[in-house]
Amino acid sequence: MTLNRRTLLAASGAVGLASMGVAQAQPKLLRMVVPLTPGTTPDLIARAIGPLMQAKLDMGYVVDNKAGASGMIGMDFVAKSSDPATLLIVPATTVTLPLFYKSVDFDVINGFTPITQVCSSSFVLVVHKDVPAKNLSEFISWAKSKPGLFYASPGNGTHHHLFMELLKQSVGVSLEHVAYKGSAPAFNDLLGGQIPAMFMPIQVAVPLRDAGRLKIIGGSLRDRHPGFPDIPSLQEQGAKNFHADPWFSVWGTPKMPAAQVEQYRAAIISALADTAVHDKLTQQGLILKTSTPAELLALTQAEAALWTQMIRNSNIKAE
C-alpha cells in the first residue's frame, strides 16, 4: 500500500508538473509590434483594436513601438522571432523596402505569416492655395508650363513619394522629388508655399482645404472615398489606371500555426466590428476591410509587383 501510494503521488506530481509546463507554454501576453512611431496610422489601429482583442483572446495586450530605419527595425524583430504571441502591423509600402534600402536582410513578404488586411484609406493630391489649378486637367497644364517644379514627401518609399511617381507616369508630368525627414516639415513647407504639390492623407487634407490653406485636386483610390464623396478620384479625372491604395495589414511571426492565425484573425475582425472601434477608425479616414491570409498574401505580392515596375520605370535608385 505504501509503495502504491508513493507511486501514485509521484505520478500525480509528474502530471501536475506536466500540466504546469503546458500552462507555462501558453502565451499570456500578445505583443503588437508597430515599426513606426506613436501617432502613426498603424499605431492608432493597434491601440484601437487592442482592448477588444485582449478580451476576445483572454490575453494581455501591449503595443510595442519599435520605430526606426523606415520600419525595418520592428519588422526585423518580428521576422527573427519565434514567439507565437507576437504580431506586426504595417502599411502596404513596406513591400518596397528592398527597392530603396540595400540593408534589408529579411524577406518582406515571405518572412512573415499573413493574417489579415485591416483597412484601406485614401491619399489626395494637394497643391498650395495659390497654385492656379483646381482639378487634374488644370494641374497637368500648369505643371507642364512650369519646368523644374518640386514635390514633397516625408521620405523615400512613403505613400506620398510612390503615389506621386505613379501619377507622373500616368499623366506625363515632370516634378522633382524632395524627401523630408517626416510629414510635419513637408506639410509646413507646402502650406508655406516653398513646395507647390504633394500627396497627403485625406483626413489631414480636408480640414486644411476647408480652412482655405490648400486645394485638393483628387483622390488616390479608383473610386471616391465613401467618407468624402465630394472629392473626385484622379482616375475619374483622366489618370488612366491610376489606383493607389494606402492599406494596412497584420502579420505573424514566421511559420505560425494555422490555428493560431485563425484565432488572431477572428479576434481582429471582431474588434473592427465593434461600433466604438469602427467609429474611431473611420473618423481617421480609414475604410475597414479584412481578408483571408491567402488574400492578404496575393494582395501583397501584387503590390510588390506594381511598385517594382514603377520604380524601375522611374529609375529610382536604392540608398
C-alpha positions in Angstrom: 0.0 0.0 0.0 2.8 2.4 0.9 4.7 1.7 -2.3 1.5 2.1 -4.4 0.7 5.3 -2.6 4.2 6.7 -3.2 3.9 5.6 -6.8 0.5 7.3 -7.1 1.8 10.5 -5.5 4.8 10.6 -7.8 2.7 10.0 -10.8 0.3 12.7 -9.7 3.2 15.1 -9.2 4.5 14.3 -12.6 1.1 15.0 -14.2 0.9 18.2 -12.1 4.4 19.4 -13.4 3.4 18.5 -16.9 0.2 20.4 -16.6 2.2 23.4 -15.3 4.6 23.1 -18.2 1.7 23.2 -20.7 0.2 26.1 -18.9 3.5 28.0 -18.9 3.9 27.3 -22.6 0.7 29.1 -23.5 1.2 32.7 -24.5 -0.2 35.1 -21.9 0.8 38.4 -23.4 0.1 39.4 -27.0 2.6 41.9 -28.4 1.6 44.0 -31.4 4.7 45.4 -32.9 4.3 48.8 -34.6 7.5 49.5 -36.6 6.7 53.2 -36.6 6.3 56.0 -34.1 3.3 56.6 -31.8 0.5 58.5 -33.5 1.1 57.0 -37.0 -1.9 55.1 -38.5 -0.6 51.6 -37.7 -0.2 52.7 -34.1 -3.7 54.2 -34.0 -5.1 50.9 -35.3 -3.1 48.8 -32.9 -4.3 50.8 -29.9 -7.9 50.9 -31.1 -8.3 47.1 -31.5 -6.2 46.2 -28.5 -8.7 46.1 -25.7 -11.2 44.0 -27.6 -8.5 41.6 -28.8 -7.4 41.2 -25.2 -11.0 40.4 -24.1 -11.6 38.0 -27.1 -8.4 36.1 -26.6 -8.3 36.3 -22.8 -4.7 37.5 -23.0 -2.7 40.6 -22.1 -2.0 43.0 -24.9 0.7 45.5 -25.4 1.6 47.8 -28.3 5.3 47.8 -28.9 6.6 50.7 -31.0 9.9 49.6 -32.5 10.5 52.5 -34.8 13.5 53.4 -36.9 15.1 52.7 -40.3 11.8 53.2 -42.2 10.2 50.4 -40.2 13.0 47.9 -40.7 13.9 47.7 -37.0 10.5 46.5 -35.9 10.0 44.2 -39.0 13.4 42.6 -38.5 12.5 41.9 -34.8 9.3 40.1 -35.8 10.9 38.3 -38.8 13.5 36.8 -36.4 11.1 35.9 -33.6 9.6 32.5 -32.9 7.1 33.8 -30.3 3.6 32.9 -31.5 2.2 35.8 -29.4 4.0 38.4 -31.5 2.2 40.3 -34.3 3.2 43.0 -36.7 1.0 45.8 -38.2 2.4 47.6 -41.3 1.4 49.8 -44.2 1.5 48.4 -47.7 4.6 50.3 -48.7 6.8 48.1 -46.6 7.0 45.7 -49.6 9.2 48.4 -51.3 11.9 48.5 -48.6 14.3 46.2 -50.6 13.9 48.5 -53.6 15.1 51.5 -51.6 17.5 50.1 -49.0 20.3 47.6 -49.6 20.5 46.8 -45.9 17.2 44.8 -45.7 18.2 41.3 -44.6 14.8 39.7 -44.2 12.1 38.7 -46.7 9.5 41.5 -46.5 6.7 39.1 -47.8 7.6 35.5 -47.1 9.4 36.2 -43.8 6.1 36.6 -42.0 2.8 34.8 -41.7 -0.1 36.6 -43.3 -3.1 37.1 -41.0 -5.5 39.8 -42.4 -5.8 43.2 -44.0 -7.4 45.6 -41.5 -8.2 48.7 -43.5 -7.7 50.9 -46.5 -7.6 54.6 -46.9 -7.0 57.3 -49.5 -4.4 60.0 -50.1 -5.2 63.1 -52.1 -3.1 65.2 -54.5 -2.9 68.7 -53.0 -1.4 72.0 -54.1 -0.6 75.2 -52.4 -3.6 77.6 -52.3 -2.1 79.9 -54.8 -1.4 77.3 -57.5 -3.8 78.1 -60.4 -5.4 74.6 -60.6 -8.5 73.1 -59.1 -8.7 69.8 -61.0 -6.3 67.3 -62.6 -6.5 68.8 -66.1 -5.6 72.2 -64.8 -2.8 70.7 -62.7 -1.3 68.9 -65.7 -1.4 72.0 -67.8 0.1 74.1 -65.0 2.9 71.6 -64.2 3.8 71.2 -67.9 4.2 75.0 -68.2 6.5 75.2 -65.1 9.6 73.0 -65.7 11.7 72.4 -62.6 8.8 72.0 -60.2 9.3 70.1 -57.0 7.0 68.0 -54.8 7.4 66.9 -51.2 7.3 63.7 -49.3 8.2 62.6 -45.8 10.9 60.3 -47.2 11.8 57.7 -49.9 9.3 54.8 -50.2 6.5 56.5 -48.4 3.0 56.6 -49.8 3.4 60.3 -50.6 6.5 59.5 -52.7 5.3 56.4 -54.5 1.9 57.8 -55.3 3.3 60.9 -57.0 5.8 58.9 -59.0 2.9 56.7 -60.2 0.8 59.7 -61.1 3.8 61.3 -63.0 3.9 58.1 -65.2 0.1 58.0 -65.6 -0.3 61.6 -66.8 3.1 62.5 -68.2 4.1 65.4 -65.9 7.6 66.1 -64.5 8.2 67.1 -60.9 11.4 66.6 -58.9 11.2 64.8 -55.5 12.2 66.5 -52.3 12.4 64.0 -49.4 11.9 65.5 -46.0 12.5 63.9 -42.6 8.9 63.4 -41.6 5.5 64.6 -42.5 5.3 67.8 -40.4 8.2 69.7 -42.2 6.9 68.6 -45.6 3.3 69.7 -44.8 4.6 73.0 -43.4 6.6 73.8 -46.5 3.7 73.0 -48.7 1.4 75.3 -46.7 4.1 78.0 -46.7 4.5 77.9 -50.5 8.0 76.6 -50.6 6.7 73.3 -52.2 3.7 73.5 -54.6 2.4 70.0 -54.5 2.4 66.6 -52.7 0.2 63.7 -51.7 -1.4 63.9 -48.3 -3.7 61.6 -46.2 -7.3 62.6 -47.0 -8.3 63.1 -43.4 -5.4 65.6 -42.9 -6.0 67.5 -46.2 -9.8 68.1 -45.8 -9.6 70.4 -42.8 -6.8 72.3 -44.4 -8.8 72.6 -47.6 -11.8 73.8 -45.6 -9.7 76.4 -43.9 -8.6 77.7 -47.3 -4.9 76.7 -46.8 -4.6 74.3 -49.8 -6.5 72.9 -52.7 -7.4 69.2 -53.2 -7.0 68.0 -56.8 -8.2 64.4 -56.4 -8.1 61.2 -54.5 -5.8 58.2 -55.0 -8.4 55.4 -55.0 -10.0 54.2 -58.1 -13.4 55.3 -56.7 -14.3 58.1 -54.4 -13.7 57.7 -50.7 -17.1 56.8 -49.1 -16.4 59.3 -46.3 -15.6 62.2 -48.6 -17.8 61.7 -51.7 -17.3 65.3 -52.8 -13.7 64.6 -53.8 -13.3 63.1 -57.3 -10.7 60.4 -57.8 -7.8 61.1 -60.0 -8.7 58.2 -62.2 -12.2 59.5 -63.0 -10.5 62.8 -64.0 -8.3 61.1 -66.6 -5.4 59.5 -64.8 -5.5 56.2 -66.7 -5.4 53.1 -64.5 -4.3 55.2 -61.5 -5.2 53.4 -58.3 -3.0 53.8 -55.2 -4.4 52.3 -52.0 -2.7 53.0 -48.7 -3.9 49.9 -46.9 -2.7 48.3 -43.7 -2.4 44.7 -42.6 -1.4 42.4 -39.7 1.2 39.6 -39.9 2.5 37.0 -37.5 6.0 35.6 -36.9 7.3 33.0 -39.4 5.6 29.6 -39.7 2.8 30.5 -37.3 0.4 27.5 -36.9 -2.8 27.9 -38.9 -5.0 27.5 -35.8 -3.2 30.4 -34.2 -3.5 32.5 -37.3 -7.3 32.0 -37.4 -7.6 32.7 -33.7 -5.9 36.1 -34.1 -7.7 36.9 -37.3 -11.1 36.2 -35.7 -10.2 38.5 -32.8 -9.2 41.3 -35.2 -12.3 41.0 -37.2 -14.4 41.0 -34.0 -12.6 44.1 -32.8 -13.1 46.0 -36.0 -16.8 45.2 -35.9 -17.2 47.0 -32.6 -19.2 50.2 -33.1 -16.8 52.3 -31.0 -13.7 51.0 -32.8 -15.4 51.3 -36.2 -16.3 55.0 -35.5 -12.9 55.8 -34.1 -11.1 54.5 -37.2 -13.5 55.8 -39.8 -13.1 59.2 -38.3 -9.4 58.9 -39.2 -10.4 58.4 -42.9 -9.9 54.7 -42.8 -12.1 52.2 -44.7 -12.3 49.0 -42.6 -11.6 46.0 -44.8 -10.4 42.5 -43.8 -9.2 39.5 -45.8 -8.2 35.8 -45.5 -4.5 35.1 -45.1 -4.3 33.9 -48.8 -6.0 37.1 -50.0 -3.5 39.2 -48.0 -0.6 37.3 -49.4 -1.9 37.8 -53.0 -2.6 41.5 -52.4 0.9 42.0 -51.1 2.5 40.2 -54.0 0.5 42.3 -56.4 1.5 45.4 -54.6 5.2 44.5 -54.7 5.0 43.8 -58.5 3.3 47.2 -59.1 5.8 49.3 -57.2 8.8 47.3 -58.5 7.8 48.1 -62.1 7.0 51.7 -61.2 10.4 52.2 -59.5 12.2 50.6 -62.4 10.4 52.9 -64.9 11.2 55.9 -62.8 14.9 54.8 -62.4 14.7 55.4 -58.6 17.9 54.1 -57.0 18.3 52.3 -53.7 20.3 54.1 -51.0 
